[in-house]
Amino acid sequence: MNPVIVIPARLGSTRLPLKPLALIGGEAMIVHVWRRAMETELGPVIVAVDHPDIAEAIGNAGGRAILTRTDHPSGTDRIAEALSLADPDRLHDVVINIQGDLPTVAPHVTRLTAALLDHPEVMLATPVALITDPHELAAPSVVKMVGTPIGPDRFRALYFTRAQAPWGDGPLYHHIGLYAWRRSAFERFVSLPPSVLELREKLEQLRALEAGMRIDAVLVDDVPLGVDTPADLARARSILDRSAAPPDLHATAVA
């Protein structure tokens, strides 16, 4: 495989204005996400941005940013444009999507996710974590993966939902918004219109399932902090500002 990592970043945010440029330890949050992506050593990292200020922050850190249109309906569409500009010859056959608001995402989690593409029938891979907080069970902000075990720490995803599912006794799994795509599946996905269940649940990955694409999930032991609000930003600062040394972000698969 020849992966490329693409991080979508949009300047506008209702709950946290100018989110990608929010400072954590003296650096913009998007720079922290870029560093976590670089630490995976899986391939080149591109930040797909909608504003020159984000591009400048990445460029000043030594990274590569590509300016895309401002009217994309989703980060996935922004990635598609950036890929068409950065890799028109399709040299990269795997596309890894790391969300631009995950400054504490463990590099090892990204590597574990990409490794799921070892099976030729897997079109899309993603990580999940066991839900341990009872408040998260019914929280619609916590997306649940419903899947069947197919190996150690590995599932075939059957559905994703904001509801508490599946019913009955047993573990529930928190879906983490990080994806490793086969390039062909990614290009097919962006060519499809939003699906019925995608629109109902407001979850893009359901479009892939409704189109018959196989999604596998890997169980990891940590959920990276997603920064959506000022309170989340304060938590990220408390995690990453403790010292000038890089944090211990090397999560491992659950044994």
N, C-alpha and C positions, 0 to 999 in steps of 0.2 A: 504494500500500500504506500501511497505517496500523499500524506495528508497536508492540508492547509487549515490553519485555524483562523476563523473570521469572527471578530467581536463587533456586533452592531451597537452604535451609540447615537442617541438622539438628544439634542440639547433641551428640548421642551419637556417638562414634567409638571403635572398638576400638583402632585403632593410634595414634590421636592424640586423647586425651580433650579435650573442649571445643574442638574444632578451629576452628569459626567465630570464636571469641573469642580465639584465639592472637594475641598481639601481634606486629606487624611495624612497626617505626618508630613505636611508641607508639600505633598504631591496630589495632583488631581486623582479622583477615584478611578477614572478610566485608565490611568497609568498603572495603578496597582493591579487592575484586572489584566492589563497587557503583560505585566511582569509575571503574574501567575501563569499566563499562557506560555510565555517564553520558557519558564522553568520546566514545562512538560517535555521540551526537546523533541516534540513530535514532528515539527515542520515549521515553515515560516508562519508568522503571525501578521494579520492585516486587521486594522481597525476601520470599519465602515462607518463613516460619520456623515452628519447632515449639516455641519457648521464648521467654518474655518478655525474657530477657537479650539475645538476639540482636536482637530488635525494638528494645530500648532503645539498643543500640550504633548501629544504623542511624538511629534517630530523632535521636540526639545529633549525628550527622554531617549531618543535614538531609535524610535519605532517607525513603522510605516502606516500611514493613514490614507484612505481613499475617500474623497469627497463625493457623496452621492446626492440624489435628489432629496428634496425636503418633504415630498408628498407620499412617501411609501406608507402603506397601511400597516406594515409590520416590520419587525427586525429581519424576518426571513426574506422578505422582498428586498430589503436594503442589502443583505448579504448577496443575493442573486445579482444585483447590479454591480457590486464591488468585484465579484468573481468574474463577471463578463469583462470587466476592465483590466483586472490584474492577471487573469489566466485565460485569455481568449482561445488558446490552443488546447485547453483542458488537460494540462499536464498533471494536475492534481486530481486523483480519483476518489479522495475522501475529503469531506468538508466537515470540520468540527466547529460547532456554534457554541461559543461561551457568551452568556449574557453580560452586558456591560455594567451591570450593577451587582456583580459577585466578587468583591475585592478580596474575600477570604477563601475562594474556591481552591481546594487542594489540587496541586498538579497531578498527584497520583490518581485522583478520582477521574480526571480527564483521560489519563492513560488507560485506566481500567475500562472506561466507557468505549474508547476506540478499539480496545482488544476484542470487544464483542463482535466486531465485523469479521472475525476469523471464520465465521460460518457463512458460506456463500449465499444462503437464503435470507440473511439478515440485511435489511435495507436501511435500518435506522436503529441506533443504540442510545441508551440514556441511563442515568443512575437513579437509584431509589434508596431510601433509608427507612428503617423501622420507626414507626410513630410511637414515642414513649410518653409524650405529654397528652393527658386526656383531653385537654382543651382543644387540641388540634384535630381530634377525631371527627368532629362535625363542622369544623371551621371551613367555610367555602374558599378561603384564601390558601388553604393547604390542599393541593391537588393530590389525589390518591391514585395509585397504580393498582389495577386489578389484573393479576397475572397468575400463570401456573408455573411452578418450579420445573425447570428442565435440567438442572445441574447445580453444583455447589454455588450458592450466591448468585444464581442466574435464573431469570424468568423469561417466559414469552409473554409479552404484554397483550392483554385481551381488551382492556378498556382503561380510560382515564376519566376521572370524575371529581367534581367538587363536593359531592355528597359523601356520606360515610358508607364505604363499600369495600369489600363485599359484606353481606349480612352474616350474622352468626359468629360463633367463637373463632378466634384466630387472629393472627397479626394483621395490621394494616400498614401500608407502605406510602411514605411521603415521596412524591415525584420531585426530582431536582431538575430544573430547567436548563439542562446542558445536553447537547445532541452531537452524535457522530453519524454523518450521513454518507452513504455511497453517492458519488457525484451524480450518477444517472438517476437515482431515486430523488435526490434533491431537486434536480431540474424538472423531473416529472411532477413533483409536488407543487412547485411554484407555478406550473402551467395549469393546474387544476383550480376550479373555482372553490371558494369556501364551501364546506360540506354542511349538511343539516345538523349533525351532532356537534360539529365544531362551532357553529353559530349559537347553538343552544347552550353548550357548556362554556363557550368562550375559551376553547382549548384547541390550538392549531394542530397538535399531534393527532387529533381524532380524524382530521382529513386524510392523513396517511393510512390509518387503520381502515377507514371507510373505503379507501381506494385499494385495499387488499395488500398493503405493504406490511411486511413482518417487522415488528419492533421487539427487540430484546432489551432487558434491563439487568443491571448489575447492582447487587446490594452492597452498599458502603456504610461506614459507621458514623458518618458526619454529614449534616446538612449545612452547606455554606450559607452565610448570612446574605440575604438579598436586601439591598438598600433601596427602600421605597419612600421612607418618611424621615423627618428630622430625628426621630427616636432611633431608627435603624442606623442613621449616620453616626449618632453618638456612640452606639454599640460598636460600630466598625472602628471608630477612632480609639475606643478603649482596647480593642483587640490588637490593632496594628500600631498604636502609638506607644506601646509599653516600653519599647526599646528601639534603637536604630537598627538592630539586627533583624534579619528576616524572621517572621513567625514560623513556628512548627506547623506546617500545613500538610504534612504527608500522611493523609488518612489511608487506611488499608481496608481491603475487603473484609467483611465479617466472616470469621471462621465458622 
